[in-house]
Amino acid sequence: MRDIILLGFTALCLFAALRHPFAGLLTWAWFTLLTPHQTAYGLYGIPLNVVIAGVTITAYALSGEIAKFRFDPISSLIILFAGWLTIAQAFSLDAANSAPYYDRFIKTLLFILLCAQMAEGKLRFNALVWVMVASIGFLAAKGAIFTFLTLGQFRVQGIENTVLEDNNHFGIAVAAILPLILYLRGETARPIVRQGLLILFGLSIVAIIGTHSRGAFLALLAFGAYFWVRAKHKFTILAGLILVMAPTIAFMPGKWTERMSTIGEATHDASFMGRVDAWVINYKLAVENPLTGAGLRNSYQKEIAKSVDTERAERAKAAHSIYFEVLGGSGFVGLAIYLTLFATAFVSAWRIYLSRIRNCAPPWKWRFAYYAQMAFLVFAIGGASVSLEMWDGYLIVIALVAALARQTRSDKKAEGHALTAARMRNWRARKRLRDVLEEGSASA
């Protein structure tokens, strides 16, 4: 029954996408973030997301929306990064091993590029934010309930065979949407929805703690600190965070406390040092291949790792760092493009936020930019400990900032044209008045 319902709903979404391509993009985002087909046993393994992507792209092209495609700094960097990954794959040290990861990353970047171009207007924009929050928030709520029922004895994880299955990945993904929950709460007029989002915010914090992930806990602390520093009502914010976190931490088992206490003793932790070994190997592979790196995830190959460091290759684990994954996979050039993309999105969000001073943008735009900065900071810190460089979630936020920046520039141009037209009408009115006065003087 679950399979039939999912398949029927997906069919309706695709039918709607034929007329409204953005409906297909929302469906694509839902499947990418929540992967509902992974929980439907009859549909498990069927590439429905590929079908959805194909229908959406076709509808986007046939509808004429593709003619509205505009290059902007972020979209250009996404295309440049995809191009460089293609070059890196061509020079991969093990093309067969890196090919699936390259294919996955390119598909993700294509999806993000479409998000940046199609999320026009407040309705579409907020719809995409809602899909992201609802998808990850649903998993977070389930995780929080699991934590309560088991008193934190077991780790919260995501859906099996997905990028968020790992507890560390899942915890940082949930931490990254905390700012977006607050954004939607500010945009919602109905009290019941506002209260629901506030409850989801609290449950998400519980789920993060329930993952037993030190990286996710650090990301949560980074969010709390940044939010508190930027907030006007500091005492209220601090009291709210303590009210949620303190009781949750209090009932967590002793092994959770012991695990979190090792954060300050990372150099004595075998798991962390294994990651450090992997970081060193990725760095050395990038030094050996500075332009294109070794190819995506090729550092996981023992033979390739041993070619640069025999001793560390025996102890090394997955890089567990978005930065070293990109560095080892696409070289220093690839990392430079990747970091530039991240920095450009952050600076664009900052500029949109500052536009509130001049009243250049509607309040919802600079409010989203304010929370997007938080999401970037949380993911930048949490991403240092996880291999989430291919996760769509944070890239969607980057795409939304690109769409917002482009809309803001259009608003400024429209405002400039309107001001010029008003001045021209003013000048013509004054000229007519002057002509009438001169005619009156002449006749007198």
C-alpha positions as CSV (number, residue, x, y, z in Angstrom):
1,M,0.0,0.0,0.0
2,R,2.8,2.4,0.9
3,D,4.4,1.7,-2.6
4,I,1.1,2.4,-4.4
5,I,0.5,5.7,-2.5
6,L,4.1,6.9,-3.2
7,L,4.0,5.9,-6.8
8,G,0.5,7.5,-7.3
9,F,1.6,10.8,-5.6
10,T,4.8,10.9,-7.6
11,A,2.8,10.4,-10.8
12,L,0.5,13.3,-9.9
13,C,3.6,15.5,-9.2
14,L,5.1,14.6,-12.6
15,F,1.8,15.4,-14.3
16,A,1.8,18.8,-12.7
17,A,5.4,19.3,-13.7
18,L,4.5,19.0,-17.4
19,R,2.6,22.3,-17.0
20,H,4.5,23.8,-14.1
21,P,8.2,22.7,-14.2
22,F,8.8,24.1,-10.7
23,A,6.5,21.4,-9.3
24,G,8.9,18.9,-10.8
25,L,11.8,20.7,-9.1
26,L,10.0,20.5,-5.7
27,T,9.4,16.8,-6.2
28,W,13.1,16.3,-7.2
29,A,14.1,18.2,-4.0
30,W,11.8,16.0,-1.9
31,F,13.2,12.8,-3.3
32,T,16.8,14.0,-3.0
33,L,16.5,15.2,0.6
34,L,14.1,12.6,2.1
35,T,14.6,9.7,-0.3
36,P,11.0,8.3,0.4
37,H,11.5,5.5,-2.1
38,Q,14.2,4.0,0.1
39,T,11.5,3.2,2.7
40,A,9.1,1.7,0.2
41,Y,10.2,-1.9,-0.2
42,G,8.5,-2.5,-3.6
43,L,10.1,0.6,-5.1
44,Y,13.5,0.1,-3.4
45,G,16.3,0.5,-6.0
46,I,14.1,1.9,-8.7
47,P,15.7,5.2,-9.9
48,L,12.6,7.3,-9.5
49,N,14.7,10.4,-8.9
50,V,16.2,10.0,-12.4
51,V,12.7,9.9,-13.9
52,I,11.7,13.0,-11.9
53,A,14.9,14.8,-13.0
54,G,14.3,13.9,-16.7
55,V,10.7,15.1,-16.7
56,T,11.6,18.3,-14.8
57,I,14.5,19.2,-17.2
58,T,12.3,18.4,-20.3
59,A,9.4,20.5,-19.0
60,Y,11.8,23.3,-18.1
61,A,13.2,23.3,-21.6
62,L,9.8,23.0,-23.4
63,S,8.0,25.6,-21.2
64,G,10.3,28.3,-22.4
65,E,11.6,29.0,-18.8
66,I,15.1,28.1,-20.0
67,A,15.1,31.3,-22.0
68,K,15.1,33.2,-18.6
69,F,18.4,31.6,-17.6
70,R,20.8,34.2,-16.4
71,F,24.4,33.9,-15.4
72,D,25.2,35.3,-12.0
73,P,28.4,34.9,-9.8
74,I,27.1,31.8,-7.9
75,S,25.6,30.1,-11.0
76,S,28.8,30.7,-12.9
77,L,30.9,29.2,-10.1
78,I,28.6,26.1,-9.9
79,I,29.2,25.6,-13.7
80,L,32.9,26.2,-13.3
81,F,33.2,23.7,-10.4
82,A,31.2,21.1,-12.4
83,G,33.6,21.7,-15.3
84,W,36.6,21.3,-13.2
85,L,35.3,18.1,-11.6
86,T,34.9,16.8,-15.2
87,I,38.6,17.6,-15.9
88,A,39.6,15.9,-12.6
89,Q,37.7,12.8,-13.6
90,A,39.5,12.7,-16.9
91,F,42.8,12.6,-15.0
92,S,41.6,10.4,-12.2
93,L,44.1,7.9,-10.8
94,D,41.3,5.3,-10.7
95,A,38.6,6.4,-13.1
96,A,36.4,3.4,-12.5
97,N,36.3,4.0,-8.7
98,S,35.8,7.8,-8.9
99,A,33.2,7.6,-11.7
100,P,30.1,6.9,-9.5
101,Y,31.0,9.8,-7.2
102,Y,31.7,12.1,-10.1
103,D,28.3,11.2,-11.6
104,R,26.5,11.8,-8.4
105,F,28.2,15.2,-7.8
106,I,27.5,16.4,-11.3
107,K,23.8,15.4,-11.0
108,T,23.7,17.3,-7.7
109,L,25.2,20.4,-9.2
110,L,22.8,20.3,-12.1
111,F,19.9,20.2,-9.6
112,I,21.4,23.1,-7.6
113,L,21.8,25.1,-10.8
114,L,18.2,24.6,-11.7
115,C,17.2,25.7,-8.1
116,A,19.2,28.9,-8.5
117,Q,17.5,29.7,-11.8
118,M,13.9,28.6,-11.1
119,A,13.3,29.8,-7.5
120,E,11.9,33.1,-8.7
121,G,9.5,35.1,-6.6
122,K,8.5,34.7,-2.9
123,L,6.1,31.8,-3.5
124,R,8.5,29.5,-5.3
125,F,11.3,30.5,-3.0
126,N,9.5,29.7,0.2
127,A,8.1,26.5,-1.3
128,L,11.6,25.2,-1.8
129,V,12.6,26.2,1.8
130,W,9.5,24.4,3.1
131,V,10.4,21.2,1.2
132,M,13.8,21.2,2.7
133,V,12.7,21.9,6.3
134,A,9.8,19.4,6.1
135,S,12.0,16.7,4.7
136,I,14.9,16.9,7.1
137,G,12.6,18.1,9.9
138,F,10.5,14.9,9.6
139,L,13.6,12.8,10.1
140,A,14.7,15.0,13.0
141,A,11.3,14.7,14.7
142,K,11.5,10.9,14.4
143,G,15.0,10.9,15.8
144,A,13.9,13.0,18.8
145,I,11.1,10.7,19.6
146,F,13.5,7.7,19.3
147,T,15.9,9.5,21.7
148,F,13.1,10.0,24.2
149,L,11.9,6.4,24.0
150,T,15.3,4.9,24.4
151,L,16.6,7.5,26.9
152,G,19.4,8.2,24.5
153,Q,20.9,4.8,24.8
154,F,21.2,4.4,21.0
155,R,22.4,6.7,18.3
156,V,20.0,8.5,16.0
157,Q,20.7,7.9,12.3
158,G,19.2,8.7,9.0
159,I,17.6,6.4,6.4
160,E,19.7,3.4,5.4
161,N,21.7,3.6,2.2
162,T,21.4,7.3,1.9
163,V,24.0,10.1,2.4
164,L,22.5,10.9,5.8
165,E,22.5,7.3,7.2
166,D,25.6,8.1,9.2
167,N,24.9,9.6,12.6
168,N,27.5,12.4,12.1
169,H,26.1,13.3,8.7
170,F,22.6,13.3,9.9
171,G,23.3,15.4,13.0
172,I,25.1,18.1,11.0
173,A,22.4,18.1,8.3
174,V,19.8,18.8,11.1
175,A,21.9,21.5,12.6
176,A,22.1,23.2,9.2
177,I,18.3,23.5,8.9
178,L,17.8,25.1,12.4
179,P,18.2,28.6,11.0
180,L,15.7,27.8,8.2
181,I,13.1,26.7,10.7
182,L,13.4,30.1,12.4
183,Y,13.1,31.8,9.0
184,L,9.9,30.0,8.2
185,R,8.5,30.7,11.6
186,G,9.0,34.4,11.0
187,E,7.3,34.2,7.6
188,T,4.2,32.3,8.9
189,A,1.2,34.2,9.9
190,R,-0.9,31.3,11.4
191,P,-0.2,30.8,15.1
192,I,-0.6,27.0,14.9
193,V,2.0,26.7,12.2
194,R,4.4,29.0,14.2
195,Q,4.0,26.8,17.3
196,G,4.5,23.7,15.2
197,L,7.8,25.1,13.8
198,L,8.9,26.0,17.3
199,I,8.2,22.5,18.5
200,L,10.1,21.1,15.4
201,F,13.0,23.4,16.3
202,G,13.2,21.9,19.8
203,L,12.8,18.4,18.5
204,S,15.7,19.0,16.1
205,I,18.0,20.0,18.9
206,V,17.1,16.8,20.7
207,A,17.8,14.8,17.6
208,I,21.2,16.4,17.2
209,I,22.1,15.5,20.8
210,G,20.7,12.0,20.2
211,T,23.1,11.3,17.3
212,H,26.0,11.1,19.8
213,S,28.0,13.0,17.2
214,R,30.7,15.2,18.5
215,G,30.9,17.1,15.2
216,A,27.1,17.7,15.2
217,F,27.3,18.9,18.9
218,L,30.0,21.4,18.0
219,A,27.9,22.6,15.1
220,L,24.9,23.0,17.5
221,L,27.1,25.0,19.9
222,A,28.3,27.1,16.9
223,F,24.7,27.8,15.9
224,G,23.8,28.8,19.5
225,A,26.8,31.1,19.9
226,Y,26.3,32.8,16.6
227,F,22.6,33.2,17.1
228,W,23.1,34.6,20.5
229,V,25.7,37.1,19.4
230,R,23.5,38.4,16.5
231,A,20.2,38.3,18.4
232,K,18.6,41.4,19.9
233,H,16.9,39.6,22.8
234,K,20.0,37.8,24.1
235,F,18.5,36.7,27.4
236,T,15.4,35.2,25.8
237,I,17.5,33.3,23.2
238,L,19.9,32.0,25.9
239,A,17.0,30.9,28.1
240,G,15.3,29.1,25.3
241,L,18.4,27.2,24.2
242,I,19.1,26.2,27.8
243,L,15.5,25.2,28.3
244,V,15.7,22.7,25.4
245,M,19.3,21.5,25.7
246,A,19.8,21.2,29.5
247,P,17.0,18.6,30.2
248,T,18.0,16.6,27.1
249,I,21.6,16.4,28.1
250,A,20.6,15.6,31.7
251,F,18.8,12.3,30.8
252,M,21.4,11.2,28.2
253,P,23.4,8.2,29.4
254,G,26.9,8.4,30.8
255,K,28.5,7.1,27.6
256,W,27.2,10.2,25.8
257,T,28.8,12.5,28.4
258,E,32.0,10.5,28.2
259,R,32.0,10.8,24.4
260,M,31.4,14.5,24.4
261,S,34.1,15.1,27.0
262,T,36.7,13.7,24.6
263,I,36.2,16.7,22.3
264,G,39.0,18.5,24.1
265,E,41.2,15.4,23.9
266,A,41.0,14.7,20.2
267,T,44.7,14.0,19.8
268,H,44.3,11.0,22.1
269,D,41.3,9.6,20.2
270,A,42.0,6.8,17.7
271,S,39.0,7.7,15.6
272,F,40.0,11.3,15.2
273,M,43.6,10.5,14.6
274,G,42.5,8.1,11.8
275,R,40.7,11.1,10.2
276,V,43.9,13.2,10.6
277,D,45.8,10.5,8.7
278,A,43.2,10.6,6.0
279,W,43.5,14.4,5.8
280,V,47.3,14.1,5.4
281,I,46.9,11.5,2.7
282,N,44.4,13.7,0.8
283,Y,46.8,16.7,1.1
284,K,49.8,14.6,-0.1
285,L,47.7,13.4,-3.1
286,A,46.9,17.0,-3.9
287,V,50.5,17.9,-3.7
288,E,51.4,15.1,-6.1
289,N,48.5,16.1,-8.4
290,P,48.0,19.9,-7.6
291,L,45.7,20.7,-10.5
292,T,43.2,17.9,-10.6
293,G,43.9,15.8,-7.5
294,A,43.6,12.0,-7.4
295,G,39.9,11.8,-8.4
296,L,36.8,11.8,-6.1
297,R,37.1,9.4,-3.2
298,N,40.2,7.7,-4.7
299,S,42.1,8.4,-1.4
300,Y,39.9,5.6,0.0
301,Q,41.8,3.2,-2.2
302,K,44.6,1.6,-0.1
303,E,47.0,1.2,-3.1
304,I,46.6,4.9,-4.0
305,A,46.9,6.0,-0.4
306,K,50.1,4.0,0.0
307,S,51.6,5.6,-3.0
308,V,52.0,8.8,-0.9
309,D,52.2,7.6,2.7
310,T,52.6,3.9,3.4
311,E,52.4,4.2,7.2
312,R,49.3,6.4,7.4
313,A,47.5,4.5,4.8
314,E,47.2,1.5,7.2
315,R,45.5,3.7,9.8
316,A,43.6,6.1,7.6
317,K,39.8,6.2,7.5
318,A,37.4,8.2,5.3
319,A,38.5,11.9,5.2
320,H,35.3,13.0,6.9
321,S,35.9,16.6,5.8
322,I,34.2,18.4,3.0
323,Y,37.5,20.4,2.5
324,F,39.9,17.5,2.3
325,E,37.5,15.4,0.2
326,V,37.4,18.2,-2.4
327,L,41.1,18.8,-2.1
328,G,42.1,15.2,-2.5
329,G,39.5,14.6,-5.3
330,S,40.0,17.7,-7.4
331,G,43.2,19.3,-6.3
332,F,44.0,22.8,-5.1
333,V,42.2,24.4,-8.1
334,G,39.0,22.5,-7.3
335,L,39.2,23.4,-3.6
336,A,39.8,27.1,-4.5
337,I,36.7,27.1,-6.7
338,Y,34.7,25.3,-4.0
339,L,35.7,27.7,-1.3
340,T,35.1,30.7,-3.6
341,L,31.6,29.4,-4.2
342,F,31.0,29.2,-0.5
343,A,32.5,32.6,0.2
344,T,30.5,34.2,-2.6
345,A,27.3,32.9,-1.2
346,F,28.1,34.1,2.2
347,V,29.1,37.6,1.0
348,S,26.0,37.8,-1.2
349,A,23.8,36.9,1.8
350,W,25.6,39.6,3.9
351,R,25.0,42.2,1.2
352,I,21.3,41.4,1.0
353,Y,21.0,41.6,4.8
354,L,22.7,45.0,4.8
355,S,20.2,46.2,2.2
356,R,17.6,46.5,5.0
357,I,19.3,49.7,6.1
358,R,18.5,51.4,2.8
359,N,15.1,49.6,2.5
360,C,16.3,48.2,-0.9
361,A,14.7,44.8,-0.4
362,P,11.5,43.4,1.2
363,P,11.9,42.3,4.8
364,W,11.5,38.6,3.9
365,K,14.6,38.7,1.7
366,W,17.0,40.2,4.2
367,R,15.5,37.9,6.9
368,F,16.4,34.9,4.8
369,A,19.8,36.3,4.1
370,Y,20.3,36.7,7.9
371,Y,19.5,33.0,8.6
372,A,21.3,31.8,5.5
373,Q,24.5,33.2,7.0
374,M,23.9,31.1,10.1
375,A,23.3,28.0,8.0
376,F,26.6,28.6,6.2
377,L,28.5,29.0,9.4
378,V,27.0,25.9,11.0
379,F,27.7,23.8,7.9
380,A,31.2,25.2,7.4
381,I,32.1,24.2,11.0
382,G,30.3,20.8,11.0
383,G,31.5,20.0,7.5
384,A,35.1,20.0,8.7
385,S,34.3,16.6,10.3
386,V,32.0,14.9,7.7
387,S,32.1,13.8,4.0
388,L,29.0,15.9,3.1
389,E,30.4,17.9,0.2
390,M,27.9,16.2,-2.2
391,W,24.9,16.7,0.1
392,D,22.2,18.7,-1.6
393,G,20.9,20.4,1.5
394,Y,23.5,23.1,2.0
395,L,23.9,23.6,-1.7
396,I,20.2,24.4,-1.9
397,V,20.8,27.2,0.5
398,I,23.6,28.5,-1.7
399,A,21.2,28.3,-4.7
400,L,18.5,30.2,-2.8
401,V,21.0,33.0,-2.0
402,A,21.8,33.1,-5.7
403,A,18.2,33.4,-6.7
404,L,17.7,36.1,-4.0
405,A,20.7,38.1,-5.1
406,R,19.5,38.1,-8.7
407,Q,16.0,39.1,-7.6
408,T,17.5,41.9,-5.5
409,R,19.5,43.2,-8.4
410,S,16.4,43.1,-10.6
411,D,14.5,45.0,-7.9
412,K,17.2,47.7,-7.8
413,K,17.1,48.0,-11.6
414,A,13.3,48.3,-11.6
415,E,13.5,50.9,-8.8
416,G,16.1,52.8,-10.8
417,H,14.0,52.8,-14.0
418,A,10.9,53.8,-12.0
419,L,12.9,56.7,-10.4
420,T,14.2,57.8,-13.8
421,A,10.6,57.7,-15.2
422,A,9.3,59.7,-12.3
423,R,12.0,62.3,-12.7
424,M,11.2,62.5,-16.4
425,R,7.5,63.0,-15.7
426,N,8.5,65.7,-13.1
427,W,10.7,67.5,-15.6
428,R,7.9,67.4,-18.3
429,A,5.3,68.8,-15.8
430,R,7.6,71.6,-14.8
431,K,8.3,72.4,-18.5
432,R,4.6,72.5,-19.3
433,L,4.0,74.8,-16.4
434,R,6.9,77.1,-17.4
435,D,5.5,77.2,-21.0
436,V,2.0,78.2,-19.7
437,L,3.5,80.9,-17.5
438,E,5.6,82.3,-20.4
439,E,2.5,82.4,-22.7
440,G,0.5,84.2,-20.0
441,S,3.2,86.8,-19.6
442,A,3.4,87.3,-23.4
443,S,-0.3,87.8,-23.8
444,A,-0.4,90.3,-20.8
